[in-house]
Amino acid sequence: MVRALLRARLQFLRVVALLLLLVVSGVAVGLLVAFPVSRVQFNSSGAVRLDQANLVGKADAQAALVAQEDLPVEWVPGDEALGAFGVLGSSFCGTAVPLPTGLSEEKVAVFQNPATGSTLISESLRVDKWQAARDYVAAVDKALDDCDEFYQASFGGPIRSRIEDPPGSQAITDSVGATYRSLEEPPGVTEWSILAVGDLLFAVSVGGPTESSPSFLDTVENRILTRVDPDDFAPSASSTTAPGGTGATTTTTAGD
C-alpha cells in the first residue's frame, strides 16, 4: 500500500512538472514570436500600386508637369531659371543620387505665389527603363534614412535643415517625399515629392516662408496623375471637376 501511494505521488508530481514545462515553453515561444511581429510595419495607407510596365510610353513628359490650371488663381508663372533648385538629381542627406539615363532633356515649369512668397518647381523626365525610374525613387528613399538634418541648397546658399515627413498622404507606392524645415534664418519650409509612373519621373517641390495647406501637394499630384495614368486615376462619380478645364478631378481644393 505504501509503495502504491509513493508511485501515485511520483506520477502526480511528473504530471505537474510536465504541465509547468508546457506553460513555461508556451510563454517563451509566444514572446519570441510576438517580438519580431511587433517590429513589422504594415502599410495601411491608400497608396496605389501601379502596373509600371504597362504604363511605359503612355504619356509624355509635358503632361507630367504642373500646369497653370492645376493651381489656384493666385499662382502665376515664375522664372524657369529657378528650376535649377528642383529636387530631381539633387543630393539627399549629402548623398548624390544620379538620375537614370534620360531619353530627352528634363522639362521644368516654375510658378510663384506673390501673396505668400512661395515658389513651386515642377520637373519631369522620361528615362530609358521603367525599372530605373522605380529604382531612383527607392535610392532617394534610402538616402533620406541616413540622417535627420543636412545642408539644403537654396537661393541664398546652403541652409541647415531638418528632415520631416511630407504633408498629406502617399498617392502611389513608387514615390518618395519629405519636408525640409530651415533651422537657420531666414525661416523657410520646402515640401516635395518624387513619383515614378512607367518610364516617367516627375517631381513637385513647394518652398516658402511657411507651409502650404495640408492638401496642396496631394491635389497637385492627383491632377498630374489623372493626366499620365487616367486608367487608375480617372474621375469618379463622387469627385468634383477641378476648375480650369483639365478634366482632372479631386475632392479637395489646392491651397496656397
ABEGO torsion letter per residue (X at the ends): XAAAAAAAAAAAAAAAAAAAAAAAAAAAAAAAAAAAAAABBBBABABBBBBAAAABGABBAAAABBBAAABBAABBBBBAAAAAABABGBBBGGBBBBBBBBABBBBBBBBBBAAAGBBBBBBBBBBABAAAAAAAAAAAAAAAAABABBBBBBAAEBBBBBBBBBBEBBABABBBBBBBBBABOBBBBBBBBBBBBEABBBBBBBBBABBBBAAAAAAAAAAAAAAABAAAABBBAABBBBBGGAGBBBABBBBX
